């Protein structure tokens, strides 16, 4: 995609158990209220399965599925035929999780898009990218649209080319590094960064010498990360924040960035206190991304889910193949 096109959007009791000495002679007993096997009965079912030779993990899973009476749904879209729609894979960033995309996810699913959330480990850029590559290879089939928020943008930039089914990249208030760049270097290019003023640094088990987990200090979290959200939501997100390692934000990318070979879209929050708007615009322009700005802070997908979902759908539609 050549150049950057810009659009602006304004803010938006279990039953008493009988003697269990001979469980192998019993059939799974149904709960009288729900007509489903109880947890204990399921355990006996698995035990019997193992005695019959189902010792592999696949055998145990098959036994559980049979006991529960589960069946695969006809389609991921709740009755729609979504074979022509790509799977949207969401890659969250640091200090949050995929729950920040819940409203976006709901909108996409209502439109028939299969959506998967990648549980970003937040341990190292190279390791997290390798985990995403494995996730794509084993959990998706057919076309994929990758969506990355903040640090997740760097992860999709590194991992996307590992899977030829990835059709498009969507960045949401995200880092879009070039080869050899780190997140810390990108931030420093926009002005001095004082980690001690932003982060609580917590040692973690097995850390390489000098490495720590980074948690955003409360004041910084409210002012730069969750700004624009109701105070109650800010406090909830602060309490649940997931740390990222210092080494992850200081690790330079090693691969040719995926945006050099894949079309990309970018949603920039004009009030983002974590990644300055000018830096977002510069990264989007360099990647040739179609840029949409929205009056939002760093969590544009939470405060403006309709806009973010629309951009993801635009990327999916623009890269659809006959």
N, C-alpha and C positions, 0 to 999 in steps of 0.2 A: 504494500500500500504506500503510495507516494504522498508525502506531506502529511500535515495534521489538520483534520477538519474539526472545527470547534462548535459545540452547541452549548447553550446556557439554559439551565432549568432552575427556576426559583423554588425555595424550600418546602418543602413538603413535610366354726372348731372342726378344724378337720374332725371327722368322726373318730370315736374311740377305736383304737387299733386292736385287732385280734392278735393271737399268738403268732409271732413272725418267725418261729423256729424253722419252718419249712417254706420259705418264700417261693421256691421254684415250683411248688404245686399250685400256687395261687394265680389266678388271672387278675389282671389289673382291675381294681375295684373303682367304680365310677363314683365321683362325688355326687351325692343325691341332688344337690341343687343345680350343678352345672353339667352333669353327665360327662365329666372329664376325668382322666386318671389323676390321682393325687401325686404329689412329689415323691412320696415314699414308694408308691407303686411304680413310678417311672424309674426309680433307682433299681427296683427289682427287675424291671423289664430289661434295663441295660445289663444287669448282672447275668440274667438268663442268656442274653444275646452273646455276652462274652463267653459263657460256658458252651455255647453252640459254635464257637470258633470265630465270632466276629471280634477279633482283637484289634483290628486296625481302626484308626480314627474315623475313617469313612463308614465303617460298619456300625459304630456306635451312633454316629449322627443319623444314619439311615433308620436305626431302631427307634431313636427318639422321635424322628419325624413321623414314623408309622404309628407310634404310641399316641402322639398328640393329634393325629388325624390331619396333619397339615398338608396342604397342597400348594404348589406354586401358582401365583396369580397369573391370569391370562396375559396381563401386561403390566408394566410399571406405572401406567397412567390411570389406573382405576377404571379399566373398561375401554379406554381409548386405544386405538392402534397407533402406537408411537414409534413404529420401526423406522420411520423416516426422520425422527428427531434425535439429535445428538444427546449423549449423556452429559450433564453439566456436573463437573467435579469442582467442589469448592475447597480451597486451600486457605485456611485462616492464618492470621499472623500471630505475633507475640501478644501476651497479656490478655488474650481472649480465646475463644474457641468457636466452633462452627455455629453455636447458638446465636451469635451475632448476625448470622445470615438467615435466621428462621423465617422472617417475613418474606425475604427474597425467595427462599426455597418454596414457601407455600404458593407464592404467585406463579412460579415456574411450573410447579407440579399441577396447578389448576389449569395451566395451558398445555399440559400433556408432556412436559419434559421430565425424563428420569433425572433425579438429582442424587449425587453421592457426596458425603462429607469426608474429606481426608483428615484424620487426626494427626495434625502436624506435630512431630516430636519436640521441635524447638531446641534441639541439642547441638547440631552443627549444620552448616549450609550444605556441605557435601553429603553428609549422612541423611539429612532430611530429604534432599533431592533424590537420593538413591531409594529411600523408602517410598517416595511418591512414584518413581519409575516402576517399582515393584507393584504398587497399588494399581497403577494403570494397566500393567500387563496381566494382572490376575483378577481384577474386579470389574473391568470394563470390557466391552466388545462393541465394535462399531465406532462411529464418529464421537469425538469428545470435544467439549469446550471447557478449557481450564480457566478457572477464576481465582485470582490471588489477591489477598488483602495485605497491605503493608509488607512485612517480611515474607509473607506468602508469595508476593510478586517475584522476589528473588528466587524462591524455590521453583515456581513454575517456569521461570526463565531458564533455569539450569536443567530441568527434567523433561520439558515438553518434547524435545526432539528424540527422546528415547522411544516414543510410541508414534508410529506413522499415522495412527488414527486421530491424533490431536489435530483439530482443524483451525482452532482460533484461541487467542489469549485475551482475557479480560482482566484488566488491572483496576483495583478499587483502592484509592488512596494508597498506592503501592510503590515499592521500590522496583525500578526497572534497570538493573545494572548491566553494564557492558562487561565484556571479558576482562578479568583482572580487578574489578571493582568490588569493594565491600560496602555494606550498608553504612558503617561508620564513616568511611571515606566520602560517600555521597552526601551524608548529612553535614560533614565538616566543610564540604565545598560550598555550602550555603551559609556558613557562619560557624563560630567556635561552639564546641559541644563540651560541656562539663559533666561527665558521667556521675560524679559524686553528688551533684546537685539534683540529678534526676532519679537516681536509682538507690534502692537498698540492695546491697551486695551480700549474698548468702552463699557460704560454701556448700557444696553438695558432694555426696559420696562418690568416690572414684574419679573425681575431677582431675584433669591434668594440672600440673603445677601452675598456679596463677589464675586458673579459671574459676568463675563464680556464676551463680544464678543471679539474674537481674530482675528485680521487682520494681515497678514504678512507685515512687513515693506518692503518698496520698494527694498532696497538693498538685503535683505534676500530673497525676492520673486524671484528676478532675479538670484541670486547666488545659492540658494539651492532648489528652487521649480520648476522653469521653465528653468533651465540651459540646454543648448543644443538646444534650440529652437531659431528661428530667433528673433532678437530684437523686431520687430514689433509685433510678436505673444506674446512675453513676456509682452509688454506694454498693449496689448489688454486684456490678461488674468489678469494682475494685476488690471486694471480698473474694471474688472467684478468679482473680487474674492468674494466668499461667505464666511462669517465668521463662525467659529465654537465656541461654548462656552468653556470657560476654564473648566467648570465642566464636559463636555463631554470627553475631553482628560484626565481628572484626575479620571474618574469613572472606577472602576474595573469591569471586567466581572463577571456575576453571574451564568451563565449556564455552563454545561459541553460543552467544545468546539466541534463544529460540525466536525472538522477534525479528531476527534477520531473515528468517525463512517462513515465518507464519504471520498472518495478519493479526493485528491487535487493536483493542479498544481500551480506552482509559476513562475512568470516572474520577474527577478531582473535586474534593471538598474545598470550597473557597475559604472556609474558616478552619481548616486543618491546622492544629497546633503542633502536630508531630512531624509532618513533612511539609515544609513551606510550599505554598502554591507555586511559586516560581520554579522550584526544583521539580515539582510534579509536572509542570508544563514542559520544562526542558527535557525530562526523561521521556515523556510522551511524544514530543516532537522528534527526538532522536530515533525512537522506535518506529516512527511513521504511524503512530496510533491515531485512531479517530477519537478526539477528545470531547468529553461532555463535562461541563462544570455544574456543580450543584451547591446551593447554599447549605453547607453542612460541615461538621467537624471531621475528625479522623475516622469516625464510624459512619460513613455515609450510607452503608448498606443497612444500618439500623435505623437511622433517622429518615432516610429517603429510599426505602426499599422499592417503591414503584419505579423510580428512575433507574436504579441499578438493575432491576429485573428486565426493564425495557432494553437497556444497552446489551445485556447478555443475550436477549432474544434477537436483537439486531445482529449480533455477531454470529449466532447460530444460523439465522436466515441467510445472511450474506455469504456464508461459506458452505451452504448446502450444495450437495452435488446430485445430479439427476440419477 
